[in-house]
Amino acid sequence: MVSMDITVFFQIVNAFVLMFLLNGIIYKPVLKILKERKGKLQGMSNDVIKYEDNARRRQEEVDKKMHKASIQAKAAIDNARAGAKASGEEKIAAIKADTDAEKEKQLAGIKSQVEAARKDLEAGLDGFASAMAGKILGRSL
């Protein structure tokens, strides 16, 4: 059986002393470290939220600028296409006018050649008709 003597009292005092020593040496410093860690984590969490918000705002700005640049680029491309089309139409009109002028010039040359050939044939027509009539009739006219 367990006997009650003065050692029980020493054991109780020893337990209380050990409890106070461990409380001061281990428990309070560990609680202090945990509280500091919790504060740091909370601060980091706030920083992360702030950085995410900042990143989101910057991304929105970049998206707006990209959209604006896209619209400007499309307008510039449309203007360049319109200018190129107008320039092309002007060049085509100029080429067509040149070809029409060259065509008229060549037609005039051909008409003058036809007229000259007609005059030559008309000039020789009387002599040719007389020669043919002579050959057909068998005598000279």
Buried (B, 14 or more C-beta within 10 A) or exposed (E): EEEEEEEEEEEEEEEEEEEEEEEEEEEEEEEEEEEEEEEEEEEEEEEEEEEEEEEEEEEEEEEEEEEEEEEEEEEEEEEEEEEEEEEEEEEEEEEEEEEEEEEEEEEEEEEEEEEEEEEEEEEEEEEEEEEEEEEEEEEEE
